[in-house]
Amino acid sequence: MIKELKSKKITVPGGKITLFEYLRRPEIKIKDLPVSKNYPEKVCEEVEIEVKYSPYIERMLSEIKEFKNLERIKIPENIDYSKIPGLSLEIVEKLTKFRPLNLGQASRISGITPSAISILMVYLKKLQSSEN
């Protein structure tokens, strides 16, 4: 059914979009679409949920992929976290105490925020580019 929603187009103000894109709109229900008549009600409900939540699912999959990449970004053993601008004192203390080997380990330390990981990632990239 999802293939059918992605292949069939509908005309809306502003142009044509697929039924899949149309169904993503909060005010649109799958029962309003003619294709729903060809499928059991339970299938339609599941497809509607999948379509409505697809942006969130895609974002989560992207975050999982990014998390796997965090494991590959190594943190130098001799890094001085206090010299990284933007990290709070609490974050500096935790990173100094635990000395994670990579960003993945750092992200799993209690109290280490996603923004702190981003700051650390940017700092490590600048450090790496200045070494090259």
Secondary structure as GFF3:
##gff-version 3
##sequence-region A 1 132
A	DSSP	alpha_helix	2	7	.	.	.	ID=ss1
A	DSSP	beta_strand	9	12	.	.	.	ID=ss2
A	DSSP	beta_strand	15	18	.	.	.	ID=ss3
A	DSSP	alpha_helix	19	23	.	.	.	ID=ss4
A	DSSP	three_ten_helix	30	32	.	.	.	ID=ss5
A	DSSP	three_ten_helix	34	38	.	.	.	ID=ss6
A	DSSP	alpha_helix	41	70	.	.	.	ID=ss7
A	DSSP	three_ten_helix	81	83	.	.	.	ID=ss8
A	DSSP	alpha_helix	89	98	.	.	.	ID=ss9
A	DSSP	alpha_helix	103	107	.	.	.	ID=ss10
A	DSSP	alpha_helix	114	131	.	.	.	ID=ss11
###
